[in-house]
Amino acid sequence: MGYLYRKLIRRLLFRFNPEFVHDTVIKGAKAAQRVEFINSAVRFVSRAKDLPVTVAGLKFRNPIGLAAGFDKNCEAARILSGLGFGFLELGTVTLRPQPGNPKPRLFRLHDHKGIINRMGFNNAGAFDAARSLERLLPLPVRLGVSIGKNADCSIENAPANYLEALKIMYPYGDYFAVNISSPNTLRLRSLHGGDKLRRLLEPMLDFASGQKKSKPFFVKIAPDLEDSDLQGAVALAAELGFGLIATNTTVSRSAVHARWHAYEGGLSGRPLRELSNAVLKRTAELGAGRVPLVGSGGVFDGPTALEKFKLGADLVQVYSGLIYEGPFLVKYILDYLARSGWKPRAAAR
Ligand SMILES: Cc1cc2nc3c(=O)[nH]c(=O)nc-3n(C[C@H](O)[C@H](O)[C@H](O)COP(=O)(O)O)c2cc1C
């Protein structure tokens, strides 16, 4: 199936502009998921053994998830859930709708199996995402909602902007991913540092603990951090009780050919794998089992997923791998994990 995808479907899709293909896939998925027979057929061909895991107090049917940015408006979650994922991270959603950066803003680095994007949180806003999820729920997978900052909101006002978006999305997510690591929103990554992260997280955690159901949070970190910022983020995570997602895309171009060096944006896929794994490993060492960890960056098959668990991840996400290897990647990874005797890390429960 993967061979067929690479030889036929990918070849066809890669003839077109990447963003056009992405939008068309989402539109097609949205239409297809209205037909129950299609959902059942997708579920049937993607079925895999359950590999249950409990992380941050949540039970997942398996530890493989869709990374944020694929379904930015939370529109295609029903059909995506049929691909075998244990969880979907939807968004990134911002409080108000925004168009994102000027096009072109999405590039395939085919030789490297990488992607550069500078989308800039293009999305229809939190109310629209909530309306969409209202129609789609309940779903057989865990849902994470990724929240980001509007581009026209200053860093100083970021806490209120995130909090308002969280309030709208709160009923719909099983967990919330706080995205402070996109390289495509000016100064967003400065939220990693010092007291800024505490001032951002505390109001959201307070809000959650005041609700009937308190839900877990994960902060998504950049792979390009100074070690002192990473130490600060891990210490805060252990103190306040949130998890970390390591990592978002990189601004480094050291793993790709010089002709890509002038392309601004975040690099993902194969060229991100080593850097992202190094940050995951360091985060796991610093967290010493106290902080739930999600690994993201460069997962293209079973072995690259398994290596993230070995480095300390409790859950693993894919994005670029789906574009290059096709939608059956999830099933292949799950089958590989089942064969290799993967077991959840006890500390994550
Ligand atoms: C086109 C594109 C858009 C993305 N948008 C988001 C986003 O909105 N929010 C986010 O947290 N991460 C976003 N990401 C980052 C991915 O979620 C993921 O962390 C990163 O691509 C590394 O994983 P990968 O190598 O499997 O792609 C995006 C990635 C790509 C390729």
The ligand as an ORCA input file, in Angstrom:
! r2SCAN-3c Opt
* xyz 0 1
  C       2.825     22.543      6.809
  C       3.060     22.424      8.284
  C       2.265     23.171      9.149
  C       2.460     23.072     10.518
  N       1.657     23.784     11.356
  C       1.785     23.633     12.694
  C       0.893     24.293     13.582
  O      -0.027     24.982     13.177
  N       1.089     24.117     14.908
  C       2.093     23.325     15.412
  O       2.210     23.187     16.629
  N       2.942     22.689     14.593
  C       2.799     22.810     13.251
  N       3.650     22.139     12.417
  C       4.735     21.312     12.991
  C       4.315     19.846     13.124
  O       3.232     19.708     14.001
  C       5.467     18.971     13.609
  O       5.766     19.293     14.945
  C       6.738     19.147     12.780
  O       6.406     19.183     11.421
  C       7.735     18.023     13.018
  O       7.198     16.773     12.707
  P       7.430     16.028     11.301
  O       8.888     16.008     11.046
  O       6.794     14.682     11.516
  O       6.696     16.830     10.269
  C       3.477     22.225     11.034
  C       4.264     21.474     10.150
  C       4.062     21.560      8.798
  C       4.919     20.726      7.878
*
